[in-house]
Amino acid sequence: MSTTKIIYGLYGDDDDLMHGVKAFNDKGISINEVYTPFPVHGLDKALGLKKTRISDAAFIYACYGVTIGITMTAYIMNHDWPQNIGGKPSFTWINNFPAFIDPMFELMVFCSAHLMSLTFLVRNKMYPGAKPQNPDPRTTDDKFMMEFVSDDVETIKQLLIDTGVEEITVKDA
């Protein structure tokens, strides 16, 4: 009777990790997850990951910030505190538009950066109080780890050894 196991392979170098990912891809063995202490160039393509949509979210958040900027400047200059500054009339926003580019730009950057960061944290379940998802704390310092969920433990272990793994851990799924 075969039981599903979780196999972890710990690497000490990102080049060894990339060599291991390519070796497993060549053999057609699916890698469940890879944990790294820093972004590894080309790893996303080697794993076949899709492009993220965080840039689309950033554009939407930037549009939200510009909308807040337009609304805020129009309300302040036309209703809340109209002033005649340098002979510019306060009753029309469009005539004073060049003076409002700076606050609109700053609100665009502010909203985009902050909301994009919050989206990233919530989407990846890294908000305060979330359960840690990292199986080995050394992967936040200087180690790289591949995770497999499989029944064929011996094949994966042998291929991990062949690719220069430093440590192998097997757990029940």
C-alpha positions as CSV (number, residue, x, y, z in Angstrom):
1,M,0.0,0.0,0.0
2,S,1.4,3.3,-1.1
3,T,1.0,6.4,1.1
4,T,1.5,10.0,0.0
5,K,4.5,11.7,1.5
6,I,5.8,15.3,1.6
7,I,9.5,15.4,0.6
8,Y,11.7,18.4,1.3
9,G,15.1,18.9,-0.4
10,L,17.3,21.6,1.1
11,Y,19.9,23.2,-1.1
12,G,22.7,25.6,-0.1
13,D,23.1,27.5,-3.4
14,D,20.6,28.9,-5.9
15,D,22.5,27.5,-8.8
16,D,22.1,24.0,-7.4
17,L,18.4,24.7,-6.9
18,M,18.0,25.8,-10.5
19,H,19.9,22.7,-11.6
20,G,17.5,20.6,-9.5
21,V,14.4,22.3,-10.8
22,K,15.5,21.7,-14.4
23,A,16.4,18.0,-13.6
24,F,12.9,17.5,-12.1
25,N,11.2,19.2,-15.1
26,D,13.2,17.0,-17.5
27,K,12.0,13.9,-15.6
28,G,8.4,15.2,-15.6
29,I,8.2,15.3,-11.8
30,S,5.9,18.0,-10.4
31,I,7.4,20.4,-7.8
32,N,4.8,21.5,-5.3
33,E,6.6,24.6,-3.9
34,V,10.0,26.2,-3.8
35,Y,11.1,28.3,-0.8
36,T,14.0,30.8,-1.2
37,P,15.4,33.6,1.0
38,F,15.5,36.0,-2.0
39,P,14.1,36.1,-5.5
40,V,16.0,33.7,-7.8
41,H,16.2,35.0,-11.4
42,G,14.5,32.6,-13.9
43,L,12.9,30.4,-11.2
44,D,9.3,31.5,-12.1
45,K,9.8,30.5,-15.7
46,A,11.5,27.2,-14.8
47,L,8.6,26.3,-12.5
48,G,6.1,27.4,-15.2
49,L,4.4,30.0,-13.1
50,K,2.0,32.4,-14.7
51,K,2.5,36.2,-14.7
52,T,1.0,37.8,-11.6
53,R,-1.8,40.4,-11.9
54,I,-0.3,42.8,-9.3
55,S,0.5,45.3,-12.0
56,D,-3.1,45.3,-13.0
57,A,-4.1,46.0,-9.4
58,A,-1.5,48.7,-9.2
59,F,-3.0,50.5,-12.3
60,I,-6.5,50.3,-10.7
61,Y,-5.2,51.6,-7.4
62,A,-3.4,54.5,-9.2
63,C,-6.6,55.4,-11.0
64,Y,-8.3,55.4,-7.6
65,G,-5.6,57.8,-6.2
66,V,-6.0,60.1,-9.2
67,T,-9.8,60.1,-8.7
68,I,-9.3,61.0,-5.1
69,G,-6.9,63.8,-6.1
70,I,-9.3,65.3,-8.6
71,T,-12.2,65.1,-6.2
72,M,-10.2,66.6,-3.4
73,T,-8.7,69.5,-5.3
74,A,-12.0,70.3,-7.0
75,Y,-13.9,70.3,-3.7
76,I,-11.3,72.3,-1.8
77,M,-10.8,75.0,-4.4
78,N,-14.4,75.4,-5.5
79,H,-16.5,74.7,-2.3
80,D,-14.6,74.4,0.9
81,W,-12.0,77.1,0.7
82,P,-12.0,79.0,-2.6
83,Q,-9.1,81.4,-2.9
84,N,-7.9,83.7,-5.6
85,I,-4.2,82.7,-5.8
86,G,-2.1,84.6,-8.3
87,G,-5.1,85.8,-10.2
88,K,-6.3,82.3,-10.9
89,P,-10.1,82.0,-10.6
90,S,-11.3,79.4,-8.1
91,F,-14.6,78.6,-9.7
92,T,-13.3,76.4,-12.5
93,W,-11.1,73.4,-11.8
94,I,-10.1,72.7,-15.4
95,N,-8.4,76.1,-15.8
96,N,-6.3,75.5,-12.7
97,F,-5.5,71.9,-13.6
98,P,-1.7,72.4,-14.0
99,A,-1.5,73.5,-10.3
100,F,-3.1,70.3,-9.2
101,I,-0.9,67.8,-11.0
102,D,1.5,67.5,-8.1
103,P,-1.1,66.5,-5.4
104,M,-2.8,64.1,-7.9
105,F,0.5,62.5,-8.7
106,E,1.4,62.1,-5.0
107,L,-2.0,60.6,-4.2
108,M,-1.7,58.2,-7.2
109,V,1.7,57.0,-5.9
110,F,0.5,56.8,-2.3
111,C,-2.6,54.8,-3.1
112,S,-0.9,52.5,-5.6
113,A,2.0,51.7,-3.3
114,H,0.0,51.2,-0.1
115,L,-2.9,49.3,-1.5
116,M,-0.6,47.1,-3.7
117,S,1.4,46.2,-0.5
118,L,-1.8,45.3,1.4
119,T,-3.1,43.2,-1.6
120,F,0.2,41.3,-1.7
121,L,0.1,40.6,2.0
122,V,-3.5,39.5,2.0
123,R,-3.2,37.5,-1.2
124,N,-0.2,35.6,0.1
125,K,-1.7,35.1,3.6
126,M,1.1,37.1,5.2
127,Y,-1.1,39.4,7.3
128,P,-0.5,39.8,11.1
129,G,-1.6,36.7,12.9
130,A,-1.5,34.4,9.9
131,K,-0.1,30.9,10.4
132,P,3.5,30.6,9.1
133,Q,3.7,28.5,5.8
134,N,7.4,28.0,5.8
135,P,8.4,24.4,6.7
136,D,12.0,25.3,7.6
137,P,13.1,28.7,9.0
138,R,16.6,28.3,7.4
139,T,15.0,29.2,4.1
140,T,14.5,32.8,5.3
141,D,18.3,33.0,5.9
142,D,20.5,31.2,3.4
143,K,19.0,27.9,2.3
144,F,16.7,26.9,-0.6
145,M,14.1,24.3,-0.4
146,M,12.0,22.3,-2.9
147,E,8.8,20.6,-1.7
148,F,7.2,17.5,-3.4
149,V,4.0,15.7,-2.6
150,S,4.3,12.2,-4.1
151,D,4.0,8.4,-3.5
152,D,7.3,7.7,-5.3
153,V,9.7,8.8,-2.5
154,E,12.8,6.8,-3.6
155,T,12.9,8.3,-7.1
156,I,12.6,11.8,-5.8
157,K,15.2,11.2,-3.1
158,Q,17.7,9.8,-5.6
159,L,17.2,12.7,-8.0
160,L,17.6,15.1,-5.1
161,I,20.9,13.5,-4.2
162,D,22.0,13.6,-7.9
163,T,21.3,17.4,-8.0
164,G,23.4,18.2,-5.0
165,V,20.9,18.5,-2.2
166,E,22.3,19.0,1.3
167,E,19.4,17.5,3.3
168,I,16.3,15.5,2.6
169,T,13.3,15.3,4.9
170,V,10.3,13.1,4.4
171,K,7.0,13.6,6.3
172,D,3.5,12.1,6.1
173,A,1.1,14.2,4.1
